[in-house]
Every structure is written in C-alpha cells, then in structure tokens.
Amino acid sequence: MAAKSQAQIVVVEDAPALAEAAARRLIDRVTGKDRAAVCLTGGSSPQGLYRLLAEQPWRSQVPWDRVHWFIGDDRFVAETDPLSNMGAARRLVLDRVGAPRQNIHPMATDANYPEGAARLYEDDLKAFYGAERLDPARPMFDIVLMGLGGDGHTASLFPNSPALNETQRWALGIAKAGMEPFVPRVTLTFPALASTREMLFLIDSADKRAVLSRVLAGEDLPAHRAYADGDLVWLVVRAAAPER
C-alpha cells in the first residue's frame, strides 16, 4: 500500500460552518482547470454541503460545465430510491444547478448484479483517466469526499471485508453490506479513492466522536486505512472532535 499522507485535522464550530468550509475547499480544488473531477459521498454528512453548492453565492463559483461528478459508493437500488447516494446528490445539487448530464457519472445500479456494475464503473473511470493504471503523480480526482460510519467503515468498505485488501481493482461489488440497510453495494477501492489531490472526510455530528477517536488513535478500522496521494483532511465539527 502507498505511504499514508499525514492527516490534517480541521475543527469547525458546527454543521453549517462545516458545509461552508467544505464548499470553499471543493471550489478551490476545481477552479481554474480545463477539466476537474469530484468524487462524492453518501449519507447525511455531505448533505449540508450539497444544499449550499446549489445556492448563491456558492453556486456561481463552481464551473459546472468543466466539473465531472463521480460517486465513491452506492447502494444497488434505483436512483429514485431514497437509499441512492447519487440520487440524493442529484436531488440536492446536481439537478438543481443543471449540471451537464454527460458530466455526471453514476454507478450502473440497474445492472444485473453489483460486480457487473463495478466492472462498468471501473471502465468508466479508466476511460476518464485515460490509462489502465493509476499514477500517484497524476491523481484521477481533484477532491474525494468521504464519510465515516459508526462501525468505522468508509465508502462501502466495511470492517473485516476482503475488499479492504484489494490493491488492483478500482471498483468492487459488495454482495452484503456490513450494516443496515443490508442491500448490495458498489464501492471504489482504497487505491482509486486515494488517487486524489485532496481526500476530505466530513464529520458533521457529535455522535461520530467515539468512532472518530478510535480511527485517529490508529485502530485498524477501514477509515484509518484510507490514504491519499495528495492531502488527507479531516473536517470535524467541534462536538465530534476528540480531546487532544
């Protein structure tokens, strides 16, 4: 596995401040580029950010025609299903701002089975990246958003899953999630998620404090295994920040 970036921990006052800080970091990463790539995340932690990006003054600061939107993992459900991560991102921001359809890269959760969807997504990523192998000197993404589950999972990489040890594939089908809802999923792997100029974990609520403390203390949880070719940043609300 590649050497880990030294994690930066940025503490903000509350969830609205976290959304603003995340918006600023995302905009800074995608501005001034002919083509930029953002890897979105699901769950509740990015929703404040998504809503903010759909509103002024933030909305006008995103070069929507030049940014491509990917997803770090998704549940194997239709995009209209409330459980769909890309569906939520579309409803909260991408459809609201009229992001070009060709710039949105959902996982094929209408495929016959999750592993097939994973293969299709890996093909999509390789076509976008323009190579079969990832080069740490040329990250695929400008920013990758990440969340943290109560069991320490991130994306759909769950504790004790064989997917944690995958080093070659860029995406995998997950037949059964490690926690509810127990629906199949598709996830990017650690090497694909790491191919970014910035990996930004969003920790927006006090109920993540205990598991965050375990991750930052070095416990062998999936989120602790995450690494980045670029910057690795934990953006944390004060109520969730471990005592230091």
C-alpha positions as CSV (number, residue, x, y, z in Angstrom):
1,M,0.0,0.0,0.0
2,A,1.2,3.5,-0.7
3,A,2.6,5.6,2.1
4,K,-0.1,7.4,4.0
5,S,-0.4,11.2,3.9
6,Q,-0.1,12.8,7.2
7,A,-3.7,13.6,8.1
8,Q,-4.7,17.2,8.8
9,I,-7.5,17.8,11.3
10,V,-9.5,20.9,10.8
11,V,-12.1,21.7,13.5
12,V,-15.0,24.0,12.8
13,E,-17.8,25.2,15.1
14,D,-20.9,23.4,13.7
15,A,-22.5,21.7,10.8
16,P,-23.2,25.0,8.8
17,A,-19.6,26.0,9.3
18,L,-18.5,22.6,8.1
19,A,-20.7,22.9,4.9
20,E,-19.1,26.3,4.2
21,A,-15.6,25.1,4.8
22,A,-16.1,22.1,2.6
23,A,-17.6,24.2,-0.2
24,R,-14.6,26.5,-0.1
25,R,-12.2,23.6,-0.3
26,L,-14.1,22.0,-3.2
27,I,-14.3,25.2,-5.1
28,D,-10.6,25.9,-4.6
29,R,-9.8,22.5,-6.0
30,V,-11.9,22.7,-9.2
31,T,-11.4,26.3,-10.1
32,G,-9.1,27.2,-12.9
33,K,-9.0,23.8,-14.6
34,D,-10.0,22.8,-18.1
35,R,-11.5,19.6,-16.6
36,A,-12.0,18.7,-12.9
37,A,-13.2,15.6,-11.1
38,V,-15.0,15.3,-7.8
39,C,-15.9,12.1,-6.1
40,L,-19.0,12.5,-4.0
41,T,-20.1,10.5,-0.9
42,G,-23.4,9.5,0.5
43,G,-25.0,9.5,3.9
44,S,-26.0,12.6,5.9
45,S,-22.6,14.2,6.3
46,P,-22.4,15.8,2.8
47,Q,-26.0,17.0,2.6
48,G,-25.4,20.5,4.0
49,L,-22.5,20.9,1.5
50,Y,-24.7,19.8,-1.4
51,R,-27.5,22.2,-0.5
52,L,-25.0,25.0,-0.1
53,L,-23.5,24.4,-3.5
54,A,-27.0,24.7,-5.1
55,E,-27.4,28.2,-3.6
56,Q,-25.8,31.6,-4.2
57,P,-23.2,32.8,-3.7
58,W,-21.6,29.4,-3.9
59,R,-23.4,28.2,-7.0
60,S,-21.9,30.8,-9.3
61,Q,-18.4,29.9,-8.1
62,V,-18.5,26.3,-9.4
63,P,-17.5,25.9,-13.1
64,W,-20.3,23.4,-13.6
65,D,-19.5,22.8,-17.3
66,R,-16.0,21.7,-16.5
67,V,-16.5,19.5,-13.4
68,H,-17.2,15.8,-13.6
69,W,-19.1,14.2,-10.7
70,F,-18.4,10.6,-9.6
71,I,-19.5,8.7,-6.5
72,G,-17.4,6.8,-4.0
73,D,-20.0,4.1,-3.4
74,D,-23.7,3.5,-3.9
75,R,-26.4,1.1,-2.9
76,F,-27.7,-1.3,-5.6
77,V,-31.1,0.5,-5.9
78,A,-32.7,2.7,-8.5
79,E,-31.6,6.4,-8.4
80,T,-35.2,7.3,-7.5
81,D,-34.9,5.2,-4.3
82,P,-34.2,7.3,-1.1
83,L,-31.2,5.0,-0.4
84,S,-29.4,6.0,-3.6
85,N,-26.3,8.1,-2.9
86,M,-26.2,9.5,-6.5
87,G,-29.9,10.1,-6.4
88,A,-29.5,12.2,-3.3
89,A,-26.7,14.2,-4.9
90,R,-28.8,14.8,-8.0
91,R,-31.8,16.0,-6.0
92,L,-29.9,18.2,-3.6
93,V,-27.5,19.9,-6.0
94,L,-26.7,18.4,-9.5
95,D,-30.2,18.6,-11.0
96,R,-30.9,21.9,-9.2
97,V,-27.9,23.6,-10.9
98,G,-28.4,22.0,-14.2
99,A,-25.0,20.2,-14.2
100,P,-24.4,18.7,-17.7
101,R,-25.7,15.2,-17.9
102,Q,-22.5,14.0,-19.6
103,N,-20.5,15.2,-16.6
104,I,-22.4,13.0,-14.1
105,H,-21.1,9.5,-13.7
106,P,-23.5,7.3,-11.7
107,M,-22.9,3.7,-11.0
108,A,-25.0,1.3,-13.1
109,T,-27.2,0.2,-10.2
110,D,-29.7,-1.1,-12.8
111,A,-27.1,-3.7,-14.0
112,N,-27.8,-7.4,-13.4
113,Y,-25.6,-7.7,-10.4
114,P,-23.2,-5.5,-8.3
115,E,-20.0,-6.9,-9.6
116,G,-21.1,-6.2,-13.2
117,A,-21.8,-2.6,-12.2
118,A,-18.4,-2.4,-10.6
119,R,-16.7,-3.5,-13.8
120,L,-18.7,-1.0,-15.8
121,Y,-17.7,1.8,-13.4
122,E,-14.1,0.8,-13.5
123,D,-14.3,1.0,-17.3
124,D,-15.8,4.5,-17.0
125,L,-13.1,5.6,-14.6
126,K,-10.3,4.3,-16.8
127,A,-11.8,6.0,-19.9
128,F,-12.0,9.3,-18.0
129,Y,-8.5,8.9,-16.6
130,G,-7.0,7.8,-19.9
131,A,-4.9,4.9,-18.6
132,E,-5.2,1.4,-17.2
133,R,-3.0,2.0,-14.2
134,L,-3.1,4.8,-11.6
135,D,-0.1,7.1,-11.4
136,P,0.4,8.7,-8.0
137,A,1.9,11.7,-9.7
138,R,-1.3,12.3,-11.7
139,P,-4.3,11.9,-9.5
140,M,-7.7,11.0,-11.0
141,F,-9.7,13.2,-8.8
142,D,-9.3,16.8,-7.6
143,I,-11.2,16.1,-4.4
144,V,-12.7,12.9,-2.9
145,L,-15.4,13.4,-0.2
146,M,-15.6,10.7,2.5
147,G,-17.9,9.9,5.3
148,L,-17.4,7.8,8.5
149,G,-19.8,5.1,9.7
150,G,-20.5,4.2,13.3
151,D,-18.5,0.9,12.7
152,G,-15.6,2.7,11.2
153,H,-16.5,2.0,7.6
154,T,-16.0,4.5,4.8
155,A,-17.4,4.3,1.3
156,S,-18.7,0.7,1.3
157,L,-15.5,-0.7,2.8
158,F,-16.6,-2.4,5.9
159,P,-14.6,-3.9,8.8
160,N,-13.3,-7.4,8.1
161,S,-14.3,-7.2,4.4
162,P,-11.9,-8.8,1.8
163,A,-12.4,-5.5,-0.2
164,L,-10.1,-3.8,2.3
165,N,-7.2,-5.6,0.9
166,E,-7.9,-5.0,-2.8
167,T,-4.9,-3.4,-4.5
168,Q,-5.5,-3.8,-8.2
169,R,-9.2,-3.2,-8.9
170,W,-10.7,0.3,-8.9
171,A,-14.3,-0.7,-8.0
172,L,-15.9,-3.8,-6.4
173,G,-19.3,-5.2,-5.9
174,I,-20.2,-5.7,-2.3
175,A,-22.8,-8.5,-2.0
176,K,-23.8,-7.7,1.5
177,A,-23.2,-4.5,3.5
178,G,-21.7,-4.7,6.9
179,M,-24.5,-2.7,8.4
180,E,-28.1,-1.7,7.7
181,P,-29.5,-1.3,5.1
182,F,-28.4,-4.8,4.1
183,V,-28.6,-4.2,0.3
184,P,-25.8,-4.9,-2.1
185,R,-23.4,-2.1,-3.0
186,V,-20.8,-0.9,-5.4
187,T,-17.7,0.8,-4.0
188,L,-14.4,2.3,-5.1
189,T,-11.4,0.7,-3.6
190,F,-8.7,2.3,-1.5
191,P,-6.3,2.8,-4.4
192,A,-9.0,4.5,-6.5
193,L,-10.1,6.7,-3.7
194,A,-6.5,7.6,-2.9
195,S,-5.9,8.9,-6.4
196,T,-6.9,12.5,-5.5
197,R,-5.3,15.9,-4.8
198,E,-7.4,16.0,-1.6
199,M,-9.3,13.5,0.4
200,L,-11.8,15.3,2.6
201,F,-13.6,13.4,5.4
202,L,-16.7,15.2,6.6
203,I,-17.6,14.6,10.3
204,D,-20.7,16.7,11.0
205,S,-22.2,15.4,14.2
206,A,-21.3,14.6,17.8
207,D,-22.4,11.0,17.5
208,K,-19.3,10.3,15.5
209,R,-17.0,11.4,18.2
210,A,-16.3,7.9,19.7
211,V,-15.6,6.2,16.4
212,L,-13.5,9.2,15.2
213,S,-11.4,8.9,18.3
214,R,-10.8,5.2,17.6
215,V,-9.8,6.0,14.0
216,L,-7.5,8.8,14.8
217,A,-5.9,6.7,17.6
218,G,-4.8,4.2,15.0
219,E,-7.3,1.4,15.5
220,D,-7.4,-0.9,12.4
221,L,-10.7,0.3,11.1
222,P,-11.4,0.9,7.4
223,A,-11.4,4.7,7.7
224,H,-8.0,4.5,9.3
225,R,-6.7,2.5,6.3
226,A,-7.8,5.3,3.9
227,Y,-4.9,7.2,2.4
228,A,-4.4,9.8,-0.3
229,D,-1.8,10.5,-2.9
230,G,-2.5,14.2,-2.1
231,D,-3.7,15.9,1.1
232,L,-5.7,13.9,3.6
233,V,-8.0,16.2,5.7
234,W,-10.5,15.5,8.4
235,L,-13.1,18.3,8.6
236,V,-14.7,17.9,12.0
237,V,-17.4,19.8,14.0
238,R,-16.2,20.8,17.4
239,A,-18.7,18.5,19.2
240,A,-17.2,15.5,17.4
241,A,-13.5,16.5,17.9
242,P,-11.6,14.2,20.2
243,E,-9.8,15.8,23.1
244,R,-6.1,16.3,22.3
